[in-house]
Amino acid sequence: MGKKLVVVSLFDGISCGRLALHNLGVPDCCVEYYASEVDEDAIAVTTHHFPSVVQLGDITKVKYYRHSKMLVGEYGEYHIPQVDLLIGGSPCQGFSHQGSKEKFEHSESRLIYEYERLRNEIRPTYMLLENVCGMSKVERDMITEMMGVDCYKLNSKGWSAQSRNRYYWTNMQFSPVPLCDAPTMYDVVKNYEGTYARLHGFTKKDATVNVKYFPALEKSHTLTKTFRANNFVRTNHCIKRSLTCEEGERLQTLPVGYTLPAKTKKARGECIGNCWTVRVIESILEQTVMQIIFCSNS
């Protein structure tokens, strides 16, 4: 067997990167996947679907030593001469519209510096970093300079029934071609008529504050980890209800039931709202991954 594709995934969540590789047809035997994640429910989802994923633990405790080619995590040490792909979506709370806007000083958003530290230690062949488009141009440009690669803005609506604008920093060559038959809310929700969404500035005290109805809206608003409390749909007979976890999975182009290993519906919702839209990641990875796999094994 030829060279394996070696991937290190930071802020791994429910391993959407690993799922994207699976969907692209990369055989399990051709992938070494190392994941840094601390959320127990997210890890449970990953372990259920991809038991071979190596869990590294807290990103602040992950190190790579170039002289010995050792990747060291909380639970073990691994000899890795070269990492093909470093991926991750760093926490967005300090940058997002609904976040604190503390920017790089936010306790979670500052973890982007841990991504940069490990990128410098590992020196991967290719990298991918994702974050929200709610940040300012100054913040985006700072990250672009920090990463030293191009920044692309992609909206998941070209591949799914969800409008989800995100920035992607990568040195991979790709041609993001949206699907000509991308699904709509009519494909996701049975007997769909329209969408209710809480606008920015809502308060938990009054669930009716800043709620707006969008009739016949074909693409959902962006899912967050609290989407089941903030995103509602209207079906026939004027029934208003929350999106289900299964509908959230479809909006993120996950297999239906993918997040069932999480303990509760709340935990499933958080896993779904925090994750990547898988088909977008497939579009970014496909050209580079196929080149690595087939060129190295030919």
Helices and strands as residue ranges (DSSP letters): E 5-10, H 16-23, G 28-30, E 31-36, H 40-49, E 54-55, G 59-61, E 63-65, E 70-72, E 77-79, E 85-89, G 103-105, G 109-111, H 112-122, E 126-132, H 137-147, E 150-155, G 156-158, E 165-170, H 185-188, E 192-198, E 211-215, H 227-230, E 231-235, G 236-238, E 239-242, H 245-251, H 265-274, H 278-296
